[in-house]
């Protein structure tokens, strides 16, 4: 405090840096290499599978909620 005043009391930022999303280039498909196209295809397939499973889970939870609600009558 005596050397830096009030600014000496503020904590310095510590810890890990925040990770950013992978950078995906928006080149036209005819300019992309075969490896880039395969990687993009794999990524899109994984994203599609994730979204399908998420949708199925949400529908199952909704059905379970309706089933519990109707049995209380």
N, C-alpha and C positions, 0 to 999 in steps of 0.2 A: 504494500500500500504506500509506503513512504517513498519508494523509488518511482512507481508508475501511477500513483493516484487511484482513482476509481476504476480506470480501465485495467489496472493490474488485478482487480478482483474478479473480473469476468472470466469464465472458464474458456479455455481454448477448445476448439472442436476436436474431439478424439473419436476413435472408432473406425469402422470400415466405411468406405465410400459406397454410395448407392449404386447398384448394378443397373445398367440400362438395357432396354430390349435389344436383341440382335438387329443389326442394320441390314435391311433387305433392300437391295437395289431394285429400281423400277426400270430396268432395261427392257426393251422389246425382246420377245422370246427368241427371235432369230439371231440376236446378238449374245445370248447367254450360252455358256458352255454346257455340255452334257452333264457334267458334275453339278453345276448350279441348278439345272432343271430337275435333276434327280433329288437334290436336297430340298428344293422348294416343294416338289411333289410329296416327299416324305413328310415334310412339315404340315402341308395342307391335309394329308390323310390323317395325321395324328390329331390335328385340330378338329376335323370332321368327326372322328371317333369320340373325342372328348365331348363335343357338343351333343352328340346322339346319346351318350351315357348320361349326361347332365339332364337332358330332356326326359329320359326314361325315369331317372331318379325323382325329378320334380313331379311327374305324373303319378308315380307310385306313392309319393308322400301325400299328394292331393287325394288320391283314392283312399288311402288309409285314414285321412282326416274325415272324409265323407262317411266312411264306414263307421267310425267311432261316433260321429255326430248323430247318425240315424239310430244307433243302438241304444241311445239314452232315452228314447221316447217311452 
